[in-house]
Amino acid sequence: MKESSDPDLNRIDLKMLRALQRDGRISNADLAVEVGVSAATCHRRTQQLVEAGYVSGFRAVVAPHKVELGTLVLVGVVLDRSTPESFAAFESAVGKLKFVLDCHLVAGDFDYFLKIRVRDMADFNRLHGTQLIGLPGVRQTRTFFVMKEVVDGRALEF
């Protein structure tokens, strides 16, 4: 496997990124031991990776069912026009909806796919009727209730 297409990343950087992706709470001392550098060097390199944008953030992964958001819904959205203005209006509006976890512009039968977590079907029905279908330019939505999450949030392979 090729190490990286970025000439600024070396094997130590890649090992650090893999370790951080696996466990974002790893201590600097443990990370330094794992990748074979001093703690000071590890700290400096970690900061450089963050500043250069290789690490976009650190967060806890909360179990959705523990906070009563166990129902996962994917929504395909078709807009009434395919113009930069209609895309921009939709994206601006959907970005303000806190219940939308992900929004992807896609090619094919839909313009966008939304990933949404809700309490249950009734909760989704309320959001759909009051907020989703009222988004700018929405002509049609198609809803997919996820029956089983087989792979979700897998670490990047590099």
ABEGO torsion letter per residue (X at the ends): XBABABAABBAAAAAAAAAAAABAABBAAAAAAAAGBBAAAAAAAAAAAAAAGABAEBBBBBBAAAAGAABBBBBBBBBABBBAAAAAAAAAAAAABAABABBBBBBEABABBBBBBBABAAAAAAAAAAAAAABBGBABBBBBBBABBABBGBBBBX
